Amino acid sequence: MSPESLYDIVQKIWWFAVVLGLLVTFHEFGHFIVARWAGVTVLKFSLGFGPKVLGYRIGETEYLISAIPLGGYVKMFGEDTSETVAPEERARSFVHKPLWKRALIVAAGPGFNFLLSYLIFSAWLAMGVPLPVPSFGELSPTINAMKADSPVSRAGLHVGDRITRIDEREITIKSDVYAALAESGGRAITIEVQRRGDLKTFVVTPERYNPPASHDTDSGEPARYVIGIEEMPPTVNSVIPNMPAQVAGFEDGDRVLAIQGEPIHTWSQMTSMIRSHPGMPLTVQVDRAGTILTLTVTPDPYQVTEDGQPATIGKIGITGSGRLMIHATSPFMAVFQGVKATWEWSELTIIGLYKMLTGEISSKNIGGPIMIASASGAAAERGFPDLMFLAAILSINLGILNLLPIPVLDGGHLFFFACEAVLRRPLAERQREFTQQVGIVLLMSIMLFAFFNDIQRVLQ
């Protein structure tokens, strides 16, 4: 293994630990602080599972860092229902607290994950940066737009075709398409699409992607291949206030036809030209309800990190169809818009989970530690804001996952409490033990499946 590869792996592990540590700390701190508020004695506060690596006792609580960094736990006095608690100690015992207090302590973990996402989103918006929320229409493998004289247009595919298979790979979301293209190496591929209820098959030869002239074409990165399909047509969904597009006169619903005389067919083609011309006036032709208008817009320059290198790109402040762009006009408004951003991303995650359970989205998209480490390393290369944005999204995922009614998860405990509220008594010990065992098996199965998907991605 080369020193560069080893450094890359170490860097990804480090950022994985940073991101996961942040999420786990907030989650467990939620349990901890609400338990203390409710008068429950906290015996242990641990980041990680397994054998103790470091430990320090303050009062009755031992604070630990444990060997397996894939979670954490808070151990409370009286949490084990099989333990005998003396009458004089019941005031500080978890199991002897009212049902609503126990439920609040358990729900505080996921709740603090949502709080972390809210704080990050609010800080993001307070800096004046718009916050994107994609839609599943955007992620769908349906062809919404295609470039003229591209491999797919020449092969006979149409806008509206839904890609279901490429060679032997099943396609459920657009990223599956890009993964299949990366594996093709430029050879001809067989694409199966669904068109108005019929399945049709086409042979398409991908073309090598040629980046804009302003980019370094000899970066040493693997060749990228494209077939001419894009996620969106070049139609403006919304115009962000106080940005160049609004100043230039863009309006919601405008469809971009040409930039600097070059015909525009797709959203990515349009944004590529805008990104590559920071601070330079661009002449843009748009179709507004059948009327052709010519607008002049000068993209604002933004400093970003691309492939680990500083770069300057242009932005004009528009969003495309199917994507929500949240923005705040002041730090004060960011406090309220942060709630909207957290809600929208949570809704997107829940819908995605539902689509995965129903088979509409492949379960191959479930990722484990390797995927998180890779994403964390890539986000860190792009800069601290991107790393925090990723942490906010992962925190929402962690919060929702923990609310699932699976025994051993917080949602499982809340389900037990709901049963107790209905039955007016706790579930029998044998019932709880059996469901806990089922929950452990189910959770371990999900974790192993996520590891398996990670290994497949590495091998591919």
C-alpha positions, 0 to 999 in steps of 0.5 A, spaced: 500 500 500 502 506 497 503 512 503 498 516 499 493 510 500 494 509 507 494 517 508 487 517 505 484 511 509 487 514 516 484 521 514 477 517 512 477 514 519 479 520 523 473 524 520 469 518 521 470 518 528 469 526 528 462 525 525 460 519 529 463 522 535 459 528 534 452 524 533 453 519 539 455 525 544 449 529 542 444 523 542 447 520 549 447 527 552 440 527 550 438 521 555 443 524 560 441 531 561 433 529 561 435 523 566 438 528 570 432 533 570 428 527 572 431 526 578 434 519 575 441 517 577 446 516 571 451 511 573 455 511 566 455 515 560 459 512 555 462 513 548 462 507 544 461 500 547 465 494 549 471 494 554 473 501 557 479 505 554 478 511 558 474 513 564 473 518 569 468 519 575 465 525 577 460 524 583 456 518 581 457 518 574 463 514 570 464 518 564 467 512 559 470 512 552 469 504 550 473 500 545 468 499 539 466 506 536 459 504 533 455 508 538 454 509 546 450 508 552 447 511 558 446 506 564 441 509 569 440 507 576 434 502 576 434 501 569 434 493 570 427 491 572 430 485 575 434 489 580 431 490 587 431 497 589 430 499 596 424 503 598 429 509 600 432 509 593 426 509 589 426 516 588 432 516 584 431 510 580 429 510 572 424 504 573 420 507 579 419 514 575 412 516 572 411 513 565 411 520 562 418 521 565 421 515 562 418 516 555 421 523 555 428 520 557 428 515 552 425 520 547 431 525 548 436 521 545 433 522 538 430 528 540 437 531 541 439 528 534 434 533 531 436 538 535 443 538 532 441 538 525 437 544 527 443 548 530 447 546 524 442 548 519 440 554 522 448 556 522 448 554 515 442 559 513 445 564 518 451 565 514 446 567 508 447 560 504 441 557 501 440 550 504 438 545 498 432 539 500 432 534 494 426 530 492 425 523 490 423 526 483 430 528 482 433 522 484 428 517 480 432 514 474 426 517 470 429 521 464 427 528 465 432 531 460 437 529 455 442 533 451 441 533 444 446 529 439 447 524 446 448 517 446 441 516 449 438 520 444 441 517 438 440 510 441 432 512 441 431 513 448 425 518 450 424 523 455 419 520 460 423 513 460 424 510 466 431 506 466 430 499 470 436 495 468 443 496 465 446 490 463 445 485 469 444 491 474 438 493 477 436 500 477 432 504 482 435 511 483 439 515 479 446 514 483 445 506 480 445 509 473 452 513 474 455 507 478 453 503 472 456 508 467 463 508 472 463 500 471 462 500 463 469 503 462 466 506 455 464 499 453 457 499 450 451 497 455 444 495 454 439 499 457 432 497 459 427 502 460 419 502 462 415 506 457 408 507 458 407 500 461 412 497 456 419 494 457 424 496 451 431 495 450 437 499 447 444 499 446 448 505 448 455 507 448 457 512 453 462 517 451 468 520 456 466 526 459 470 532 457 470 537 463 469 545 461 476 548 459 477 552 466 478 545 469 484 541 469 483 535 465 490 532 467 488 531 474 489 523 475 482 522 476 479 516 473 475 517 467 468 519 467 463 517 462 456 520 460 450 518 456 447 525 456 441 524 461 440 529 466 436 530 473 432 536 471 430 540 465 433 547 465 427 550 468 427 555 474 423 553 480 425 559 484 429 565 484 433 566 491 432 574 493 438 578 493 442 574 488 444 575 481 438 572 478 433 576 481 437 582 479 438 580 472 430 579 472 429 572 472 422 569 474 419 563 477 418 558 471 423 561 466 426 556 462 433 557 459 434 556 452 441 558 451 447 561 454 452 566 450 449 563 444 450 556 446 443 552 446 442 549 453 438 542 454 439 540 461 440 543 468 447 540 469 449 543 462 446 550 464 450 550 471 456 547 468 457 554 464 455 558 470 460 555 475 465 556 470 464 563 469 464 567 476 464 574 475 463 574 468 457 577 464 453 572 461 447 573 456 442 568 457 435 567 453 429 564 456 422 562 455 417 565 459 410 563 458 412 563 450 415 569 450 423 569 448 427 574 453 434 576 453 437 577 460 444 579 462 447 576 469 453 576 472 455 570 477 457 571 484 464 568 485 464 563 490 471 560 493 470 552 494 474 546 494 474 541 489 478 534 489 482 537 495 484 543 491 481 551 492 477 553 486 472 559 484 465 558 481 460 562 479 452 562 482 446 566 480 441 564 485 436 559 482 433 552 484 431 547 479 424 543 479 423 538 484 428 541 489 426 545 495 431 551 496 431 554 503 434 561 505 434 566 510 434 573 509 437 574 516 440 571 522 434 572 526 429 568 520 435 563 520 432 561 527 425 559 524 427 557 517 432 552 521 426 548 523 423 548 516 430 545 513 430 540 519 422 538 517 423 537 510 430 533 511 426 528 516 420 528 511 425 526 505 428 521 510 422 517 512 419 517 505 426 514 503 425 509 508 418 507 506 420 506 499 426 502 501 421 497 505 416 497 499 422 495 494 421 502 490 428 503 492 433 498 492 436 496 499 443 496 496 443 503 498 443 502 505 450 504 508 455 502 514 461 505 517 465 504 510 460 508 507 460 514 512 467 514 513 468 515 505 462 520 505 465 524 511 472 524 508 470 527 501 466 532 505 472 534 509 476 535 503 470 540 500 471 544 507 468 544 514 461 547 512 460 541 508 462 536 513 457 539 518 452 539 513 453 531 512 453 531 520 446 534 520 443 529 515 446 523 518 444 526 525 437 526 522 438 519 519 440 516 526 434 520 530 429 516 525 433 510 525 432 510 533 425 511 533 423 505 529 419 500 534 425 495 534 426 492 541 433 495 543 432 501 540 429 507 543 423 506 539 422 499 541 422 502 549 417 507 547 413 502 544 413 498 550 411 504 554 405 505 549 403 498 551 404 499 558 400 505 558 394 501 554 395 495 559 396 499 565 401 495 567 408 493 564 409 487 559 411 481 562 419 479 563 419 473 558 415 477 553 420 483 554 426 478 553 423 475 547 422 481 544 429 484 546 432 478 543 428 478 536 430 486 536 438 484 537 437 479 531 434 484 527 439 490 528 445 485 527 442 483 521 441 490 518 448 492 521 451 486 517 447 487 511 450 494 511 457 492 512 456 487 506 453 493 501 460 497 504 464 491 501 461 490 495 462 498 494 469 497 495 470 491 490 466 495 485 
